[in-house]
């Protein structure tokens, strides 16, 4: 699969994919969640890799984006051309709401193995 290197904006996250790692970082409050996320959801249905690691480090996600991200994750979870699926869910120290969002995703996915990683913001 071709690499993805989408730069972040004030309203959309950075999304990168290279070989076996998908990274989503930043803020997700796009004007049109469908326009932004639907191409990635279609991509997820066709992805072929032995192992995929997803790294999520989102500082803010609106509810519409959460639904689209969940759809993206579910597409990856049911894609049997991906033999193993791992999710590293990063959440800032003291931001239990972000961790709870990750737990919801974990409970709704069948195959993905989640790891929750707390980090300290140095700003």
C-alpha positions in Angstrom: 0.0 0.0 0.0 1.1 3.5 -0.7 2.2 5.6 2.3 -0.1 8.3 3.6 1.2 11.6 5.0 -1.6 14.0 5.7 -0.5 17.1 7.6 -2.7 18.4 10.5 -4.8 21.5 10.3 -6.6 23.5 13.0 -9.6 21.1 12.6 -8.2 17.9 11.3 -5.6 15.4 12.6 -2.3 14.3 11.1 -2.7 10.9 9.5 0.3 8.9 8.5 0.6 5.3 7.2 3.9 3.6 6.4 4.2 -0.2 5.9 2.5 -1.4 9.0 1.7 1.6 11.2 -1.2 4.0 11.1 -0.8 7.1 13.2 -3.6 9.6 14.0 -2.6 12.7 16.1 -4.0 16.1 16.9 -7.5 17.5 16.9 -10.5 16.2 15.0 -13.3 18.7 14.5 -13.6 18.8 10.7 -16.4 20.8 9.0 -17.5 17.6 7.2 -16.5 14.4 9.0 -17.7 12.3 6.1 -15.6 14.2 3.5 -12.6 13.8 5.7 -12.9 10.3 7.0 -14.8 8.3 4.3 -11.7 7.9 2.0 -9.8 6.4 5.0 -12.7 4.1 5.7 -12.7 2.9 2.1 -8.9 2.5 2.3 -9.3 0.4 5.5 -11.5 -2.1 3.6 -8.7 -2.9 1.1 -5.6 -2.7 3.2 -3.5 -5.8 3.1 -0.7 -6.2 5.8 0.2 -9.0 8.1 0.3 -6.8 11.2 -1.1 -3.3 11.7 -0.3 -1.0 14.6 -2.6 2.0 15.1 -1.3 4.8 17.3 -3.9 7.3 18.4 -2.9 10.5 20.2 -5.8 12.9 19.9 -6.1 15.9 22.1 -9.7 16.6 21.2 -12.4 14.7 19.1 -15.9 15.9 18.6 -18.8 13.4 18.7 -19.2 13.2 14.9 -15.5 12.4 14.5 -15.7 9.8 17.2 -18.4 8.0 15.1 -16.3 8.1 12.0 -13.2 7.0 13.8 -15.1 4.1 15.3 -16.3 3.1 11.8 -12.7 3.3 10.5 -11.5 1.1 13.4 -14.3 -1.4 12.8 -13.4 -1.7 9.1 -9.8 -2.4 10.1 -11.0 -4.9 12.7 -13.2 -6.9 10.2 -10.6 -6.8 7.4 -9.1 -10.3 7.5 -6.3 -9.3 5.1 -4.9 -7.8 8.3 -3.8 -10.8 10.4 -2.9 -9.0 13.6 -4.2 -5.6 14.8 -2.7 -3.6 17.7 -3.9 -0.2 19.0 -1.7 2.0 21.1 -4.1 4.6 22.7 -2.2 7.5 24.1 -3.9 9.7 26.7 -2.6 12.7 28.6 -2.1 12.3 32.3 -5.3 13.4 34.1 -7.4 13.0 30.9 -9.4 10.0 31.9 -12.2 10.9 29.4 -9.7 10.2 26.6 -8.8 6.8 28.1 -12.5 6.0 28.6 -13.1 6.7 24.8 -10.4 4.2 24.1 -12.0 1.7 26.4 -15.3 2.1 24.4 -13.4 1.4 21.2 -11.7 -1.6 22.8 -15.0 -3.1 23.9 -16.5 -2.7 20.4 -13.7 -4.3 18.5 -13.3 -8.1 18.3 -9.7 -8.7 17.2 -7.7 -5.6 18.1 -5.4 -5.8 21.1 -5.3 -2.4 23.0 -2.6 -0.9 25.0 -3.3 2.4 26.9 -0.3 4.7 27.3 -0.4 7.6 29.6 1.9 10.6 28.8 2.7 13.8 30.5 2.3 17.1 28.6 5.5 19.0 29.0 4.0 22.4 28.0 
